[in-house]
């Protein structure tokens, strides 16, 4: 199962069940026929910015943060519009040049956007390196970013 699909499913599970522990996610996913480890769930919780809130019956449960309604894609689009200088790609790599001081924020937004095919990002002051899983993924992401500008 792709991470994007798993994240969508975790959001649905939070709405349907009272999830108190990471193991609850693992158990419910296993019941749905999806094999996943606690370590994967831990990373997903971090990436989704899940928080714990008081549960109605005592204890705490996982929830989406109240401001999770913020639209990462709109923030990404705004930052690209304001700070973008250039973009290029070769093989698995994309280089994005920004106005100084903006590459780190851009990297965080690319990471939070969960673009398909992104392996990771490395940011400097004005340069973001996006490492993709394939050259096709790099070309696809480059085209998506250009459309956001």
Buried (B, 14 or more C-beta within 10 A) or exposed (E): EEBEEBBEBBBEBBEEBBBBBBEBBBEBBEEEEEEBEEEBBEEBBEBBEBBEEEBEEEEBBBBBEEEBEEEBEEBBBEBBEEBBEEBEBEEBBBBBBBEEEBBBBBBBBBBBBBBBBBEEBEBEEBBBBBBBEEBEBBBBBBEEBEEBE
